[in-house]
Amino acid sequence: MYKNITIIGDGAMATACSSNLCSKGFSVTMWGHNASQLAEIEKAGENFLFLPGFQLDPALKFDSDDASCMRGAELIISAVPCQFCGSVWKRLKPFLPADAAIVSVTKGIENDRLLLPTQIIETETGGENPLATLSGPNIADELMQRLPASASAACEDENIARRVQQTFTTPWFRVYSTPDVIGVQVAGASKNVIAIAAGIIDGIGAGDNAKAALLARGLAEISRLGKAMGADPDTFAGLTGLGDLVTTCISPKGRNRSFGEKLGRGMAVSDALAETNSVVEGVSTCDSVVALAGRLGVEMPIAAGVQSVIKGEMSVDEVIASLMSRELKSEKI
């Protein structure tokens, strides 16, 4: 297990990770790019900005200094939004301990380079440090309540995957291990796009039949993209695929589903985003997913439809009509 841990980021998932790890008696330090904001969170003893209503562990340390926050870290958790991941790791690279492992809990695909979070980190740091990712159906406030949950730790190095697994596992949080770093991240990113579509379904009152069909066909799209990128097909039937998709699409707490519901009710994209306190990863990820699908020749009509609605190119009714009138075919992934 890793016992000296630095968390890069001060959002909801960073906070949930800190609670889990502090409960095991580990030395945990949280870093934030905004020093005054981090100081306010520390003073309040609560992440009132991104995860209000939960007291932070008294043992959690805070450090906005790039050099000192990294000193002595055995494990570094990357918990910053995907589109900021590159700039953050470019900034922190000079202070990265040579023997520290990095585990990403970020879900998304970078717009400019179409890179997954671990690929971004590898590019910016030089790829000398072991890299893993942790993902699953994990709503931050439920993790803070210590409700039962599971996730998967993915790393091509089985020993690193198992160390991450052992580090995060608690009586209420069960972690599995897998070597499929690509599949876990593709699933974790793409499901946010389908969650926006699920929210739209909720917003227009299309019913449970429509939502179930959306989840099934959405998972088919995610699986096709993942397989084209070299992922293990089995990943998409597991926690990081089906599990995360279901949670994100049905939970009233999910940012992406809630954003989609506002669109379904007729709210403008800018207004729906303004009403959301945290980053709606699915909005930027949608462009990346559609671009990757085009590059790889993968058919993803639901993702393309979500993009059209967000960009104002088609109405919700037009997208639904387009999807329902597609050429009839046999059901396959």
Steps between C-alpha positions, in 0.01 A plus 500: 500500500594863453496699824632845404253645252452832321171587333522743209169684493244624751171404336234250603685183402826626649313560825339155494841340443644692794227371730554141393878512538509697825269239652783249462747716688705598195679833470290692244568846357262690272636745241296765321605742227317787673680560830233729650221258410689210653561704816128575528417130473757419767369772732139386459585134552255433218518513121211745486570573132485153347378255765313692771349341806788270592774563754852440376721259691699696762815316392478629141781743417483784247787639293482728195879507456599294197828375642415424861170325423689240297781444746504143629189393308482131413168530318364804319131513415410712198151639559477806276252548213624342179534821298734645768699182552773589250574845637499378861743216435727719288519730801563222753742287299820660644395394851381147426685242714678251277363195680140615556208324334220707348134398497246701304139530616415743219237408242518659158687532171712804420357703213817617327700177491218249560698346786371305799604628845788254550623579149498871583698440819745271322555759227557788742718313751705288263345168597765391751258460793258207531153604382164359602137607499217447749143512376151367560144590601614737772285798594712717727247578771409131536868421546515766771207329673690171484218329315607172332672557166748339260755610242775361279870586518659465158871478422698301247736411785303250710705574812417871483132424438491280808677760715245762395224247567630432850553869572143605421308196627304550823210308659260720298704545181598187307756538223568253221809497276534482123775559240258679262603863547354604163161334545448633852566858387302482176200371695539761774517786252239391246230422754479871581382566144232231527402644840422834335273312260338322797433835661340627181273194504402589857447863410258432217322225693570231242455220754682196633486300176689772318755533778566125512548493123735796526717328761520179297584670172723752675703217651527349152650826371745521790604137446557553128723800563693320772564192289620719213752652742626160613297450817389166642129453408431345841577832668179653372283244680669579832512771763665764284273431202145393577530584870615858456260558210195393701593710803572810294180470299257438787641696793334838563839617633691454174615826341482372144153347532373813677646721226327288235170520687517878489557487125203265466284752682598767250776684687780650293839329518667808650235532769514129586877520538476816710269322745753220554765562767749241375639414157257310274763272347260354246474827307868517405532121486222483242714679242795272574291182478344599168842600362657170610209306353547678169873435501451129574196445280272416795126562476374700801166659403388573858822687582474689171141591583598636840770709336247640251267606782781663699623690195148610410513324164191285568214507747436216742194394300700498178773282649248251639322482165833446326599217735162329477496513120846354444530201269364184662770245586580202722598576858873477553776669690 
